[in-house]
Amino acid sequence: MAGFVYGIFARYTGLAIPCPIYTATGLKCPGCGVTRMCMALMQLDFHEAFLCHPVLFLLLIPLGTVCVGSAAMYVRDGSKTLQPWQNVILYISIVLLIGYGVIRNII
């Protein structure tokens, strides 16, 4: 959600924060391309969004499911604890994003 808000801000103001990791090292971090992906999604350009950050694009549905599920549990019974399946999705997402960050700098 923060990516979409930032994408809207960057799109309409033309101001964007450069990636500090890329600026300092010349290497792309696991988050490089998220702003461009969000801006492409706002225009419903799914192909461009996929090209900007393919791993996060593919993780949007599972991560959205975790967010909606945890929000529903919080509203229903005030529980802030994630279910085991939500933890598995989050751990897999972290591994995939870090792996993608490493692999795209090697290639």
Contacts in CASP RR format, 6 or more apart in sequence:
PFRMAT RR
TARGET T0000
AUTHOR 0000-0000-0000
METHOD contacts of the structure
MODEL  1
MAGFVYGIFARYTGLAIPCPIYTATGLKCPGCGVTRMCMALMQLDFHEAF
LCHPVLFLLLIPLGTVCVGSAAMYVRDGSKTLQPWQNVILYISIVLLIGY
GVIRNII
3 34 0 8 1.000
3 35 0 8 1.000
3 38 0 8 1.000
4 38 0 8 1.000
4 41 0 8 1.000
4 42 0 8 1.000
6 35 0 8 1.000
6 38 0 8 1.000
7 35 0 8 1.000
7 38 0 8 1.000
7 39 0 8 1.000
7 42 0 8 1.000
8 42 0 8 1.000
9 15 0 8 1.000
10 16 0 8 1.000
10 35 0 8 1.000
10 39 0 8 1.000
11 39 0 8 1.000
11 42 0 8 1.000
16 35 0 8 1.000
19 28 0 8 1.000
19 29 0 8 1.000
19 31 0 8 1.000
19 32 0 8 1.000
21 27 0 8 1.000
21 28 0 8 1.000
21 29 0 8 1.000
21 32 0 8 1.000
22 28 0 8 1.000
22 29 0 8 1.000
22 32 0 8 1.000
27 105 0 8 1.000
28 101 0 8 1.000
28 104 0 8 1.000
28 105 0 8 1.000
29 101 0 8 1.000
30 97 0 8 1.000
30 98 0 8 1.000
30 99 0 8 1.000
30 100 0 8 1.000
30 101 0 8 1.000
31 53 0 8 1.000
31 56 0 8 1.000
31 97 0 8 1.000
31 101 0 8 1.000
32 53 0 8 1.000
33 52 0 8 1.000
33 53 0 8 1.000
34 52 0 8 1.000
34 53 0 8 1.000
34 56 0 8 1.000
36 48 0 8 1.000
36 52 0 8 1.000
36 53 0 8 1.000
37 49 0 8 1.000
37 52 0 8 1.000
37 53 0 8 1.000
37 56 0 8 1.000
37 57 0 8 1.000
38 49 0 8 1.000
40 46 0 8 1.000
40 48 0 8 1.000
40 49 0 8 1.000
40 52 0 8 1.000
41 49 0 8 1.000
46 57 0 8 1.000
49 57 0 8 1.000
50 57 0 8 1.000
50 58 0 8 1.000
54 100 0 8 1.000
55 96 0 8 1.000
55 97 0 8 1.000
55 100 0 8 1.000
56 97 0 8 1.000
59 93 0 8 1.000
59 96 0 8 1.000
59 97 0 8 1.000
62 89 0 8 1.000
62 93 0 8 1.000
63 89 0 8 1.000
63 90 0 8 1.000
63 93 0 8 1.000
65 89 0 8 1.000
66 82 0 8 1.000
66 86 0 8 1.000
66 89 0 8 1.000
66 90 0 8 1.000
69 86 0 8 1.000
70 80 0 8 1.000
70 82 0 8 1.000
70 86 0 8 1.000
73 79 0 8 1.000
73 81 0 8 1.000
73 83 0 8 1.000
74 80 0 8 1.000
82 90 0 8 1.000
END
